[in-house]
């Protein structure tokens, strides 16, 4: 995501100017303070409109274990003014569970995509499936009445992401087919019309397992990034089944470029087994803790994911994130773990980290929620309280951190 005015971070947002001031974080801004019967607001995502000079922030309202949860959005002006204090509800009351919104902008208007839980014909929640849906939102804050059905089928189509390049929205997701998940994508025009009759296949391995020399491999959790020249790069996890029977295969991140104008993936699909020693995303964490973040810069790309800090020495256990510098076609140039002394060095403590990364035309900004702790003096003992806060790091195009410890975006 390339932004002109600054970088927007979270639902209760902080504005960070695109400058060298590492700790110049503005006060928090309540994106939608007047949402009716507001519930827990999570999974925030944002995109910038250069023509309208505002962001659109989307989020999930409520939790998945509630009878229903919705997707909301609201605009925020460049100066931090909340333009839609009551929020804009994108999901319909009948759609029940909605999750993980992602946002892109065509230069003026926006497209919000998310996953929606659809009940099976017998209306039993346990037998339903996830679909990928979307809705257009104008720069004036007006949402389309109709919801676009991006991907649906007999099984799950979920975990979408979206970007805009060369006049097209590109939407990707992980879809279940046969016995495995693969990564697919489709192009949409800004007017909401689908361009491709069938999805583009970014990663799909042998679902029947006819090649017995290789394990069955899932492709999971895709993310997209684009630059102003229209280059598009996709990143996703490849996770083999029956690893013990196939030494040398393990869960890792893979990459593939997309020619959006032609509607084609570039080159061959990534092999199920890594071909280089620099392989990001190999941590042994649950999938929900592994979501990567990706941005394209002038000369390459930067990927951020959770590091496998279990393999590090005690003095480096606070380095919970991995910083990977890539070429624009996805070749890994360098990979380093990083963190902060402000991070609790207990890598086994459960925390679903959600890193984000953006490029302002000169440097990258990386932010993530992290686990911290503080000493508390009690009546008969000294205790350590754990809590979550958001830290930020500025990264040069060559992958060098401007400061090792970063700075606090939210939290004390």
C-alpha positions in Angstrom: 0.0 0.0 0.0 1.5 3.4 -1.0 0.2 6.3 0.9 0.7 10.0 0.3 -0.4 11.7 3.5 0.7 9.2 6.1 0.0 5.7 7.3 -3.2 4.5 9.0 -2.8 1.7 11.5 -5.8 0.4 13.5 -9.5 0.8 14.3 -8.8 3.3 17.0 -6.2 4.8 14.8 -3.0 6.7 15.2 -1.7 8.9 12.4 2.0 8.7 11.7 3.5 11.2 9.2 5.7 9.9 6.4 8.9 11.4 7.9 12.0 10.4 9.8 10.4 11.1 13.2 10.2 7.6 14.6 8.0 8.4 17.6 5.9 11.1 16.2 2.6 9.3 16.7 -0.6 11.3 16.8 -3.3 10.8 19.4 -5.8 7.9 18.9 -8.8 8.6 16.8 -12.1 6.8 17.3 -13.1 5.8 13.8 -16.8 5.3 14.5 -17.8 6.4 18.0 -21.5 6.3 17.4 -22.1 2.8 16.1 -25.5 1.6 17.4 -25.2 -1.2 20.0 -21.5 -1.4 19.3 -19.8 -4.7 20.2 -16.2 -5.8 20.1 -14.5 -4.3 17.0 -11.7 -6.4 15.6 -9.8 -7.3 12.4 -9.4 -3.7 11.2 -8.2 -3.1 7.6 -7.8 0.2 5.7 -7.1 1.7 2.3 -6.3 5.2 1.1 -8.1 7.2 -1.6 -5.8 9.8 -3.2 -8.7 11.6 -5.0 -11.0 11.7 -1.9 -8.1 12.3 0.5 -9.5 9.9 3.0 -9.1 6.3 4.3 -11.8 3.7 4.5 -11.4 1.5 7.6 -13.3 -1.8 7.7 -13.7 -4.1 10.7 -15.7 -7.0 12.2 -18.3 -6.0 14.7 -18.8 -8.8 17.2 -17.3 -12.2 17.8 -17.7 -15.4 15.8 -19.2 -17.3 18.8 -22.1 -14.8 18.9 -25.3 -15.5 17.0 -24.2 -13.1 14.3 -21.3 -10.7 13.6 -21.2 -8.0 10.9 -18.8 -6.1 8.7 -18.7 -2.3 9.2 -16.7 0.4 7.6 -16.1 4.2 8.0 -14.1 6.9 6.4 -11.4 8.9 8.1 -10.2 12.2 6.6 -6.5 13.0 6.1 -6.5 15.2 9.2 -8.0 12.4 11.3 -11.6 13.5 11.2 -14.1 10.6 11.5 -16.4 11.1 8.5 -18.9 8.3 9.3 -19.3 8.3 13.1 -22.2 5.9 13.0 -20.4 3.5 10.8 -21.6 1.9 7.6 -22.9 -1.7 7.9 -22.0 -3.7 4.8 -23.3 -7.2 5.8 -27.0 -7.9 5.9 -28.8 -9.2 9.0 -29.4 -12.6 7.4 -25.8 -13.3 6.6 -25.1 -14.4 10.2 -21.3 -14.6 10.6 -18.9 -12.3 8.7 -15.2 -12.2 9.2 -11.8 -10.8 8.2 -12.5 -7.8 6.0 -9.8 -6.5 3.6 -9.9 -3.2 1.7 -8.5 -1.8 -1.6 -9.0 1.5 -3.5 -9.1 2.2 -7.2 -7.8 5.7 -6.7 -11.2 7.1 -5.6 -13.7 4.4 -4.5 -13.2 1.3 -2.4 -13.9 -2.4 -2.5 -14.3 -4.4 0.8 -14.0 -8.1 0.7 -14.6 -10.6 3.5 -15.5 -14.2 4.3 -19.1 -15.0 5.1 -20.3 -18.2 6.8 -23.2 -19.8 4.8 -25.4 -22.4 6.4 -26.0 -25.7 4.6 -29.4 -26.6 3.4 -30.2 -28.4 6.7 -29.6 -25.1 8.5 -27.1 -26.8 10.9 -24.3 -24.4 11.7 -21.7 -27.2 12.0 -22.3 -28.2 8.3 -22.1 -24.8 6.7 -19.2 -23.3 4.6 -17.4 -20.0 4.2 -17.8 -18.0 1.0 -15.9 -14.9 -0.2 -18.1 -11.8 -0.8 -17.5 -8.1 -1.4 -19.2 -4.8 -1.5 -18.3 -1.5 -3.2 -18.2 1.7 -1.2 -17.9 5.1 -2.8 -15.6 7.9 -1.8 -18.7 9.7 -0.5 -19.4 6.9 1.9 -22.3 5.2 0.0 -22.2 1.4 -0.1 -23.8 -0.6 -2.9 -27.1 -2.3 -2.0 -26.1 -5.7 -3.5 -23.3 -7.9 -2.3 -20.9 -9.4 -4.8 -20.4 -13.2 -4.5 -16.7 -13.7 -5.3 -16.3 -17.4 -4.5 -18.6 -20.1 -3.2 -18.9 -23.8 -3.5 -19.4 -27.1 -1.7 -16.6 -26.4 0.7 -14.8 -23.4 2.3 -13.6 -20.5 0.2 -12.1 -18.1 2.8 -9.3 -15.9 4.0 -9.5 -13.3 1.2 -7.2 -10.4 0.3 -7.6 -7.7 -2.3 -5.4 -5.1 -4.1 -5.8 -2.8 -7.1 -3.4 -2.5 -10.1 -3.6 -1.6 -13.7 -7.3 -0.8 -13.6 -8.4 -4.0 -11.9 -9.2 -5.2 -8.4 -7.4 -8.5 -7.8 -9.1 -10.7 -5.1 -7.4 -13.8 -3.8 -8.5 -16.5 -1.3 -7.8 -20.0 -0.2 -10.3 -22.5 -1.6 -10.9 -26.2 -0.6 -11.0 -28.6 -3.5 -10.8 -32.4 -3.3 -8.8 -32.9 -0.1 -6.6 -29.8 -0.1 -6.6 -26.0 0.0 -5.3 -24.0 -3.0 -4.9 -20.3 -3.7 -7.0 -18.7 -6.4 -7.6 -15.2 -7.6 -10.1 -13.3 -9.8 -10.2 -9.8 -11.4 -13.0 -7.3 -11.0 -13.5 -3.9 -12.6 -14.2 -0.9 -10.5 -17.9 -1.0 -11.6 -18.3 -4.4 -9.8 -18.2 -6.6 -12.9 -16.2 -9.8 -12.9 -13.5 -10.0 -15.7 -12.5 -13.6 -15.4 -15.0 -16.5 -16.1 -12.8 -18.9 -14.1 -10.4 -18.1 -11.2 -6.7 -17.8 -11.7 -4.8 -20.6 -10.0 -1.8 -19.3 -8.0 -1.1 -22.5 -6.1 -2.8 -25.9 -6.4 -1.1 -29.2 -5.7 -2.0 -32.7 -6.6 -5.3 -33.3 -4.6 -5.4 -37.0 -5.5 -1.8 -37.7 -4.4 -0.9 -39.5 -7.6 2.8 -38.5 -7.2 3.7 -40.7 -4.2 7.2 -39.1 -4.0 5.7 -35.9 -2.7 3.3 -35.2 0.2 -0.1 -33.6 -0.2 0.4 -29.9 0.2 -2.1 -27.2 1.3 -1.7 -23.6 0.1 -3.0 -21.2 2.8 -3.5 -17.6 4.0 -2.7 -15.6 0.8 -1.8 -11.9 0.9 -1.4 -9.5 -2.0 0.7 -6.4 -2.5 0.9 -3.9 -5.5 3.0 -0.9 -6.4 2.2 2.2 -8.4 3.7 0.6 -11.6 1.2 -2.2 -11.4 3.4 -5.0 -10.2 1.5 -7.5 -8.0 3.0 -10.1 -5.8 1.2 -12.9 -3.8 2.5 -14.6 -0.7 1.0 -17.7 0.9 1.9 -20.6 3.1 2.6 -24.1 1.7 1.9 -26.7 4.3 2.5 -30.4 3.5 0.6 -33.2 5.1 2.4 -36.3 6.4 5.7 -34.5 6.9 7.2 -37.4 8.8 6.9 -39.6 5.8 8.6 -37.0 3.5 11.8 -35.6 5.1 12.8 -32.2 3.8 9.2 -30.9 3.4 7.9 -28.4 5.9 5.6 -25.5 6.2 6.9 -22.3 4.6 6.0 -19.1 2.7 6.0 -19.1 -1.1 5.5 -16.4 -3.6 4.1 -15.8 -7.1 3.8 -12.7 -9.3 0.6 -11.9 -11.2 0.3 -10.1 -14.5 -3.0 -8.3 -13.8 -3.4 -6.9 -17.2 -3.2 -10.3 -18.8 -5.0 -12.1 -16.0 -2.2 -14.7 -15.6 0.1 -15.9 -12.9 3.8 -15.4 -14.0 6.0 -18.4 -14.2 5.5 -21.9 -12.8 3.8 -22.5 -9.4 6.2 -22.7 -6.5 7.4 -26.3 -5.8 6.1 -27.9 -2.6 9.6 -28.2 -1.3 11.8 -25.1 -0.8 14.7 -24.8 -3.2 16.7 -22.2 -1.1 18.1 -22.0 2.4 16.4 -18.7 3.0 12.8 -19.9 3.7 10.5 -17.6 5.7 7.5 -18.6 7.8 8.7 -21.9 9.1 7.6 -21.3 12.8 5.7 -24.2 14.4 2.7 -22.1 15.4 -1.0 -22.6 14.7 -2.2 -21.1 11.4 -4.1 -18.3 13.1 -0.8 -17.0 14.5 1.0 -17.0 11.2 -0.8 -14.4 9.0 2.0 -12.6 7.0 2.1 -9.0 5.8 3.5 -7.8 2.5 4.3 -4.5 0.8 6.1 -3.5 -2.4 8.6 -0.8 -2.5 10.6 0.9 -5.3 13.1 -1.8 -5.9 11.7 -4.9 -4.1 9.3 -6.1 -1.5 9.2 -6.5 2.3 7.4 -9.4 4.0 6.8 -9.6 7.8 5.8 -12.8 9.5 6.2 -14.5 12.9 9.6 -15.9 13.5 10.4 -19.3 15.0 11.8 -17.9 18.2 11.8 -21.3 19.8 15.0 -22.1 18.0 16.8 -19.0 19.3 19.0 -18.5 22.2 17.5 -16.9 25.4 19.0 -13.5 24.7 17.2 -13.4 21.3 13.8 -14.8 22.4 12.2 -11.4 22.1 12.8 -11.5 18.3 9.3 -12.7 17.6 9.0 -11.3 14.0 10.9 -12.1 10.8 11.8 -9.5 8.3 12.2 -10.7 4.7 13.5 -8.6 1.8 12.3 -9.9 -1.5 12.7 -9.1 -5.2 9.5 -8.0 -6.9 9.1 -11.4 -8.3 9.4 -13.1 -4.9 13.0 -14.2 -4.6 14.2 -14.0 -1.0 17.2 -11.7 -0.7 17.7 -11.6 3.0 15.9 -12.7 6.2 16.4 -11.6 9.7 14.5 -12.0 13.0 13.8 -8.8 14.9 11.9 -7.6 17.9 12.2 -5.2 20.8 13.3 -5.2 24.4 9.7 -4.1 25.1 8.5 -7.5 24.0 8.0 -10.3 26.6 10.5 -12.9 25.7 8.1 -15.8 26.2 7.5 -17.1 22.7 5.2 -19.9 24.0 2.7 -17.5 25.5 -0.3 -17.6 23.1 -0.8 -14.4 21.1 -2.3 -14.1 17.7 0.1 -11.6 16.2 -1.2 -9.5 13.3 1.7 -7.6 11.7 1.1 -5.0 9.0 3.5 -3.2 6.7 3.1 -0.2 4.3 5.5 1.8 2.1 5.4 5.6 2.0 7.6 6.0 -1.1 10.8 6.0 0.8 10.7 3.7 3.8 8.5 0.8 5.1 6.5 1.0 8.3 6.0 -2.2 10.2 3.5 -2.5 13.1 2.4 -5.4 15.1 0.6 -6.2 18.3 3.1 -7.8 20.8 3.0 -9.2 24.3 4.6 -7.0 26.9 4.9 -7.1 30.7 5.3 -4.7 33.6 6.5 -5.2 37.2 3.7 -4.7 39.7 4.4 -4.4 43.4 1.8 -6.1 45.5 1.3 -6.4 49.2 3.3 -9.5 49.7 5.0 -10.0 46.4 6.3 -8.6 43.2 4.4 -9.8 40.1 4.6 -9.3 36.4 1.4 -8.4 34.5 1.2 -9.3 30.8 -0.6 -7.1 28.3 -0.8 -6.4 24.6 0.4 -3.2 22.9 1.2 -2.1 19.4 4.8 -1.4 18.4 6.2 0.1 15.2 9.5 0.0 13.3 10.7 2.0 10.3 12.6 -0.1 7.8 14.9 1.2 5.0 14.5 -0.3 1.5 17.6 -2.4 2.1 15.9 -4.1 5.0 17.8 -2.2 7.7 15.8 -1.2 10.8 16.2 2.5 11.7 16.0 1.5 15.4 16.2 -2.0 16.9 13.6 -1.4 19.6 11.1 0.5 17.5 8.5 2.8 19.1 5.1 2.5 20.8 2.1 3.1 18.6 -0.6 2.1 21.2 -0.2 1.1 24.8 2.0 2.3 27.6 
